Amino acid sequence: MTTPRRSILSALALAPLLGAVSVAPAMALPVDAGRSEADWLEHGSRNADPAFAALCAEALRHEVRSRAAWTLYQDAEEAAHAATPEFPPSLVVQCVKRDASGSIAERWEQRWTPETDRHAFIGVLWHLAHREAQARGIPYSKSIEADLRARFDEWNAAQAAARADYMVSELEADYDAVTIAAGDALTTVLDYPARNADALLVKLHLLGVRYGVDNDSDASVDLPAGRFAAIVADVSRVLAS
């Protein structure tokens, strides 16, 4: 929580900086917590410092490509899901959690897979096979378990084929790669020494976006080692210019 003392100290500390910012000719973008990372990078790409502007423009290109890659990946996921048959109902377990009084507190469904059977779901296939036998009106046998396994294998193969058709794995890998590149490009922007008030504000807002802190937030943030010192150096440099 922000105390009155902290608010006063913050105002005193920021007063000289705000004065410097108010006369900076390049300050065209209003302070707005709703602006995205791309908005601030685009603004930074028009900074008076050509080196900083170039870094922002490069980071913006990576950010745009990352968003496009995410859209392609999600579209492929949805298309593959739509093309995959329904998961076999005979392999779905209805789970119930009861509270201390015995009343049902929560209901959920759990899909059986060979992996879950080897871990937390040990013995569930046996239960499912008995349920299947009862539904068929026949005695339980190991062959029913084999039939259930075959149903899963058939569904799993269909899912794998649909994901292959829509190149889900390839698009996911591309998204991961371009997102890493976008993160590295943003780090390069944040590491660059701000040489004017506009660049400083861009960097501060980009830090806020990265760490999920908006202008009205009272949340405390643990900045990486050296990042706070770099901000102080930026402020000192801007005030001295």
N, C-alpha and C positions, 0 to 999 in steps of 0.2 A: 504493500500500500504506500502511496506517496504521502508523506507527512508534510505539514505546512513548512517546516524547516527545510526539507528537501526541495520543496517547490520554490522557496525563496532563493536558496543557494543555486538552484538550476537557472532561475531567471537572471541572477546576477552573473553567473558564469556565461550565459548565452547572450547577454545584452550586447557586448562588443561585436560578437559574431553576427547577430541579427542586424546591427547597424551596418556592418560591412556588406551583408547580403542585400540590404534594402537599396543600396546604391549600385549594385552590380548590374550592368546593362544587359547581361545575357539571361537574367532570371525571367523566363517567359512561362515556365511551367509552374502553376500554383501548387502549394503543398497540399497533397491529397492522398490520404491513406489508401484510397480505393484504386490507385493506379498500379498497374502491374509491373513486373520486372521488365517486360518488353517496352512499356511506355517510358520508363526511366532510361533504358538503354538507348532508345530512339532519341530522347532528349539529349542524352550525353553525347550522341554521335554528332551533334551540332555545337559542341563546346568550342570555346575560343582556343583551347589548347589542342592543336592538331593531333598530337600523340594520344591524348586521352580520348578524343573524338574517334580516332581510328580503332582504338581498343573497344570502345562501346559499340561501334558499327560491326566489328567482327563478332563480338559477343551476341549482338542482336541477330546476326545471321545464323549463329549456332542455335539460339533460342527458338527462332522461327522454324528451323529445320527439326528441332526436337519436338515442337508441338505438332508439326506435320507428320512426323514419324509416329507419334503417339496416336494420332487420329487413324492412320493407316493400320496400326497394330490393333487398336480397339475395334475397328470395322471388320478386320479379319477374324478376330475372336468372336464377334457376334455372328458373322456369317458361318463360321465353322460350327458354332453352337447350334444355329438354326438347322444346319445340315446333318447334325448328329442325331440319331434316333433317341427316343426317350430312354432314360436309364431304366433297366428292368425292375419293375415294381416288386418282383419276388426277391430282390436283393436289397430292399430298403427296410430298415428297422425303425419302428416307431418308439422313440425314447421318451420317458416321462421322469420328471424330477418332482418329488413331493417335499412339502415343508414339514415342520415338526408335528403339526396336527394331522398329517396324512393327506392333506389336500394337495391337489396338483398345482405346483408352482410354475412349471415350465414344460412345454412339449417341443420336441424337435425330431427331425428325421436324420438318420445316419445311413449313408451308403456303405454296403459291404464291398471291400476290395481285398485282394490277396494280401496287400500290405497291412491293412488293419487287422486281418485275421491273425497275422503273425505277431501282432503287438497287443494293443488294448482290446481288440475285438476277438480274442481267442475264444473259440467255442460258439461263436455266433452263427457260423455257417451250419453247424449241427442244428441249431435252433431253427434257422431258415429252412433247412431241409425237412425238418419235422413239420413245420408249418405248411410247406409245399405238399408233403405227403398227405396231410390232413385235408388240404384243399382238393387234392385229386381223389381222396377216398381210398388210398392205398397204404400199405405198411411202409415205414421208413426203411430206406436202404442207402448204402454208400453211392449207388448209381444216381440217386437224386442229387447228392452233393456234387457229383461229377457233372450233372446236367446244369446245375446252377453255376458252376465254374465256367462251363462252356458258354452260358448266356453272357457272363461278364466278359469273357474273351472276345465274343462276337461284338458286343457293344464297344469294348475298348479298341478293337481293330477299326470299327466304323468311325469312332472319334479321331483316331490317329490319321485315318485316310482323309477325313474332312479338314483337319488341321494342316495336313500336307497340301491338300488342294488349294487352300487359301494362304499358304506360306506363313502360318502363324509364328512358327519358331524363328524363321528368318527375319520377319518383321520385328519380332520382339528383340532379337539380337541387334538389329539396326537401331532400334529405339534406345536400347541400353548404351550403345556406342556413341550415338550423337548426344545423348543426355550427359554422358561423362565429359564429352568435348565441350558441351555448353557450360557445364559446371567449372571446367578448367578455364574457359574463356572469361567467365564471370569473376573467378578468383584473380585472374590477371588484371581485370579492371579494378577490383578492390585493393590489389597490391600496389597499384600505380599511385604515386604521390599526387594528391590534389594540389593544383597550382592556382585555382581561383574558387570563389565561393560557390559558383554553379556546380563545378565538379565535386566539391565537398558535399553539397546537398544530394547530388545524384548518388554518390557513394554511400551516404548515410541511409538513404531510402532503399538502396539495393541491399544493404545490410539488414534493414528491417524486413524486406521481403524474404531474404534468405533465412532469417531466424524467426519469421512469423510474428513480428512485432509491428503493430500499426502506431500511428501518431498518438492515439488516445490510450494506448496500453500502459498499464502499470507493472506489467510482468518484468521480472528480472531475467537477464540473459547472460549466460556464461560464454563470453567471447573466447575464441581460441587464443592461445598464448601469442602475444605480440600484436594482436589486432587492436586492442584498446590503445596501446602505445602509438600505433600507426595513426589512429584517429586523432590523438592529441597532437602528433606531429603535423598532421594535415591542418588542424585548426590553427596551430601556431604559424604555419607557413602562410595560410590565407590571411591571417590578421596582420602579418608583417608585410604583406605585399601591397 
